[in-house]
Amino acid sequence: MKIAVISDVHGNMQALHSVIKHIKLNKCDKVIGLGDYAMAGPQPVETVDWFIEAKEEKGFILIQGNTDKLIAEYDDGVYDVMKSKYPVMANALKNDVELLNWRQKDFLRSLPNQLNLNFEGVNILLVHGSPRKNNEDILPDTPLDVLEEMIKDVEADIILCGHTHIPCGFQTVSKKTVINVGSVGRPFTERPQACYLLLTLENGKFMVQHNFVKYDNEKAAEIMRTRSFEGADKIADILITPETRHI
């Protein structure tokens, strides 16, 4: 059984289409999404609509990311806090909330925060950030003892996460496999290519592989620059040359 796991699309339809094409070539049986579908991207409205259809008509398995929750449960107080730390992201959030309609927000609100699955005898936990918090980082340099503390109450064989936009993986002392699947829409890798995880399962065993997919990031950046909020051009620059996660 082959499962494609995607995360952090962030409204980037150019990257999403390229990844979905790659997934079809791999003949995957299922597609899982780990959240952050819309916020601060070139085409948030079109992207949420795409995922609504994908869930309803194609059976995609989706959970909620931290920015999906921010959009669905928008609060001026949260915006003010974000504005003081990450002004561009705050501006993007406010503009996304204005663009998305009630149906799209209800869809993001309805997605589960975490999900437990079992395929081919393998227990899988889906989270966005970590099992503890939807915005907690699991990075390549996360100390193993810190990671063990994050997952100490988890009984799954595999924990799949996103959020940081940086793919990585761990085999823990507690015999759990933790995989950050990377980002489709705003990758923070040396080469700014869309990234997703291919998970192959058979009779209680599994194999994982990060796949890097070229996409038209120049086109995505061009569309991003047409967004009307202050700082949209900075996000466009990141699509071409990733330098910082937080702006």
C-alpha positions in Angstrom: 0.0 0.0 0.0 1.3 3.4 -1.0 0.3 6.6 0.9 1.3 10.1 -0.1 1.5 12.6 2.8 1.5 16.3 2.1 1.6 19.3 4.4 1.9 23.1 4.4 0.5 23.9 1.0 -0.1 27.5 2.0 -2.2 28.5 -1.0 0.4 27.5 -3.6 -1.6 25.9 -6.4 1.4 25.7 -8.7 3.3 23.5 -6.2 0.1 21.5 -5.3 -0.6 20.6 -8.9 3.0 19.5 -9.5 3.0 17.3 -6.4 -0.4 15.7 -7.2 0.9 14.9 -10.6 4.0 13.2 -9.0 1.7 11.3 -6.6 -0.4 10.0 -9.5 2.8 8.7 -11.2 3.6 6.8 -8.0 0.2 5.3 -8.0 -0.6 6.0 -4.4 -3.6 4.4 -2.8 -4.4 7.3 -0.4 -3.4 10.9 0.1 -3.1 12.4 3.6 -2.9 16.2 4.4 -1.4 17.5 7.6 -2.7 21.0 7.5 -1.9 24.6 6.7 -3.7 24.6 3.4 -4.3 28.3 2.7 -2.7 31.0 4.8 -0.3 33.5 3.4 -0.1 32.0 0.0 -0.7 33.0 -3.6 -4.2 31.5 -4.0 -5.9 30.7 -0.6 -9.5 30.6 -1.9 -8.8 28.3 -4.8 -6.7 26.0 -2.6 -9.3 25.6 0.1 -11.9 24.9 -2.6 -9.6 22.3 -4.1 -9.2 20.5 -0.8 -12.9 20.6 -0.1 -13.5 18.7 -3.3 -10.5 16.4 -2.7 -11.9 15.4 0.7 -15.5 15.0 -0.5 -15.0 13.3 -3.8 -11.5 11.7 -3.7 -11.4 10.6 0.0 -8.4 12.6 1.0 -7.6 12.2 4.8 -7.1 15.7 6.2 -6.3 17.2 9.6 -6.1 20.8 10.7 -2.9 22.9 10.8 -2.3 25.8 13.2 -2.9 28.5 10.5 -6.1 26.7 9.5 -7.3 27.2 13.1 -6.2 30.8 13.1 -8.3 31.5 10.0 -11.3 29.5 11.1 -11.3 31.0 14.6 -10.0 34.5 13.8 -9.7 36.8 16.7 -8.5 40.5 16.7 -6.5 39.8 19.9 -4.5 37.0 18.3 -4.0 39.3 15.3 -2.6 42.1 17.5 -0.1 39.6 19.2 1.0 38.3 15.8 1.3 41.9 14.4 3.9 42.7 17.1 6.0 39.7 16.3 5.4 38.7 12.7 3.7 41.6 11.0 3.7 40.1 7.5 2.0 36.9 8.7 -0.5 38.9 10.7 -1.4 41.0 7.6 -1.7 37.8 5.5 -4.0 36.2 8.1 -6.3 39.3 8.2 -6.5 39.3 4.4 -7.1 35.6 4.2 -10.0 35.9 6.7 -11.5 38.6 4.5 -11.2 36.5 1.3 -12.4 33.1 2.5 -16.2 32.6 2.7 -18.1 31.0 5.5 -18.2 27.5 3.8 -14.4 27.6 3.4 -13.9 28.6 7.0 -16.3 26.0 8.2 -14.4 23.4 6.3 -11.1 24.4 8.0 -12.8 24.5 11.4 -14.3 21.0 10.9 -10.9 19.3 10.4 -9.6 17.2 13.3 -6.5 18.4 15.2 -5.0 14.9 15.2 -6.0 11.6 13.8 -5.0 7.9 14.5 -5.0 5.5 11.6 -4.1 1.9 11.1 -3.0 0.5 7.7 -1.4 -2.9 7.0 -1.0 -3.4 10.7 0.9 -0.2 11.3 -0.4 2.4 13.7 0.0 6.0 12.5 -0.6 9.3 14.3 -1.2 12.4 12.2 -0.3 15.7 13.8 0.6 19.1 12.4 3.3 20.3 14.8 3.8 17.7 17.5 1.6 15.4 19.5 1.5 18.1 22.2 0.9 21.3 20.3 -0.1 22.1 16.7 2.6 24.8 16.5 5.5 22.9 18.2 8.5 22.5 16.0 10.1 19.1 15.1 13.3 20.1 13.3 16.4 18.1 12.0 18.3 19.4 15.0 15.7 18.7 17.7 17.5 16.9 20.5 16.4 13.3 20.8 15.6 13.6 24.5 13.3 16.6 23.7 11.6 14.6 21.0 11.1 11.7 23.3 9.4 14.0 25.8 7.0 15.3 23.0 6.0 11.7 22.1 6.1 10.0 25.5 2.3 9.4 25.6 2.0 8.2 22.0 1.6 4.5 21.2 1.7 4.8 17.4 4.4 3.2 15.4 4.8 6.2 13.1 4.2 9.9 13.9 3.8 12.1 10.9 4.1 15.9 11.2 4.8 19.1 9.2 4.7 22.7 10.3 8.4 23.6 10.1 8.6 23.2 6.3 11.8 21.3 6.8 11.8 17.5 6.1 13.5 15.2 8.6 13.1 11.9 10.4 14.0 10.2 13.6 14.1 6.6 15.0 13.7 7.0 18.7 14.9 4.9 21.6 11.3 4.2 22.4 11.1 2.5 19.0 8.9 5.1 17.3 9.5 6.6 13.9 8.9 10.3 13.7 8.8 11.9 10.2 8.4 15.6 9.3 7.1 15.4 5.7 8.3 18.9 4.7 6.2 21.5 2.8 4.5 21.5 -0.5 3.9 25.2 -0.9 6.6 27.0 1.0 9.6 24.7 1.3 12.6 25.7 3.4 15.2 23.5 1.8 18.4 24.3 0.0 16.6 24.0 -3.3 13.1 25.5 -3.1 11.3 22.4 -4.4 7.9 21.1 -3.2 8.3 18.2 -0.8 6.0 15.3 0.2 6.4 11.9 1.8 5.8 8.5 0.2 4.9 5.9 2.8 4.9 2.3 1.7 3.3 -0.3 4.0 3.1 -4.0 3.8 2.3 -6.7 6.4 3.2 -4.5 9.4 6.4 -3.2 7.8 6.9 0.2 6.3 9.4 2.3 4.2 9.4 6.1 3.9 10.9 8.4 1.2 10.9 12.2 0.9 10.2 13.3 -2.7 11.3 16.7 -4.0 9.3 18.0 -6.9 10.1 20.9 -9.2 7.3 23.4 -9.7 6.9 26.9 -11.3 7.9 28.9 -8.2 8.4 32.0 -10.4 4.7 31.9 -11.4 3.7 31.3 -7.8 5.7 34.3 -6.7 4.2 36.4 -9.5 0.7 35.6 -8.2 1.8 36.2 -4.6 2.9 39.7 -5.5 -0.6 40.6 -6.6 -2.0 40.0 -3.1 -3.2 43.2 -1.6 -1.7 43.1 2.0 1.6 44.8 3.1 4.5 42.3 2.9 3.1 40.0 0.2 6.2 40.7 -1.8 8.4 39.4 1.0 6.5 36.1 1.0 6.9 36.0 -2.8 10.7 36.4 -2.4 10.7 33.5 0.0 9.2 31.2 -2.6 12.2 31.9 -4.8 14.9 32.1 -2.1 13.9 30.7 1.3 15.7 32.5 4.0 13.4 32.8 7.1 10.3 31.1 8.3 9.0 34.0 10.3 8.3 37.5 8.9 
